[in-house]
Amino acid sequence: MKDRAVELVWKALDKLNVELPSWGFANTGTRFGKFIQPAAATTIEEKFSDAAQVHALTGACPTLALHVQWDLPNGLKDVPKVEELSSQFSIRPGSINPNIFQNQEYKYGSIGNPDPAIRQMAIRHILDCVEISEALGAPDISPWFADGSNYPGTQNIRKRIGYFEEGLREIHAVLKPGQRLLLEYKPFEPAFYHTDIADWGMALLLARGAGPQARVLVDTGHHYQAQNIEQIVAWLLHQNMMGGFHFNDRRYADDDLTLGSIDPYQIFRIFHEIRMFEWETQTTADIAYMIDQSHNLKGKIEAMIQTVCTAQELYARAALVDYGRLAKLQQECSLVDAEETLRGAFWQDVRPAIQEWRKSRNLPADPLQAFRAGGYLERITGERSEKNRNATATYA
């Protein structure tokens, strides 16, 4: 690889931060059962510790996304504990994720629920999350709504739109400068007839209606089969509404598999759209890159390391696209040459350049092998196995 290409790779890697999810280190499962791992994190302390391992080995994960009901069950009272753990493990709190889908009251929805008391309960919880976000200096509040219905005629879809518009405006009104409300969408599951925020267009309209500090969050698994996700990303960038990602991979639906395990070219194409936008506008897109995966069978920490390393490789490849040449070829409609310019970057072996970048940053050349040789997994397995044998059946 030429010196110029190596320089581009290094600059890209210096720029890329990937947020880890606290729940990704805990025991998880499917709708049919939960699979217990002896080394899975059972406390917020253990989640911070595991995240610190991933960051120490990859150099790319300085923040940990927190799920309020699972990680701060006492709300604001738990903030000092989180701050202490953040200082201890040198991992900052990341996006604050409300839980408006687990309580029994949310059986028929949260902000879209026909019952005004339950709607206010959900809004109050998200407002509490806004306060937690401010207290922790973590600017992004990222709600995912499971709201929807399973059978035609059982809910008034238009009324529920109105409930969401009203509720999101109420939440946005209390945001402080610098805070962002990131709205995630999903076409189905757990609701299978309609979901209240089913796609990026609905999320875009609701975010715009909420106010200027609301943006759209794209979960790569939250789409129908064969949907062109990078086109969605391009639209959101064009509209200045792209707020963040939940990165994962899938074969069928919301599989929550490790990044690039099924379709690495898709993730490369998404990174390409972002990089080309930044090249054309000479700006840096304000996008939060976050992981949202369910490692039911793979080891939790190994799967995280694998995902982060894959993200680094694909982002580095996108940095190698010759955007000046590509823009010219696109304008000329030189189809084969334009496509080959993109494909040529994707097929570049960036791993040697990444290894050299890691060495220059005092990181292990092979993070996965370094983790396996470090003894951390053996130690936490011994410390946590008894607790995990008694793990409950809740999701995380």
Buried (B, 14 or more C-beta within 10 A) or exposed (E): BEEEBBEBBBEBBEEBBBBBBBBBBBBBBEEEEBEBBBBBBBEBBBBBBBBBBBBBBBBBBBBBBBBBBBBBEEBEEBBEBBBEBBEEBEBBBBBBBBBBBBBEBBEBBBBBBEEEEBBBBBBEBBBBBBBBBBBBEBBBBBBBBBBBBEEEEEBEEEEBBEBBBBBBBBBBEEBEEEBBBBBBBBBBEEBEBBBBBBBBEBBBBBBBBBBEBBBBBBBBBBBEEEEEBBEBBBBBBEEEBBBBBBBBBBEEBBBBBBBBBBBBBBBBBBBBBBBBBBBEEEEEBEBBBBBBBBBBEBBBBBBBBBBBBBBBBBBBBBBBBBBEEBBBBBEEEBEEEBEEBBEEBBEBEBBEBBBBBBEEEEBBBBBBEBBBEBEBBEEBBEEBBEBBEEBEEEBB
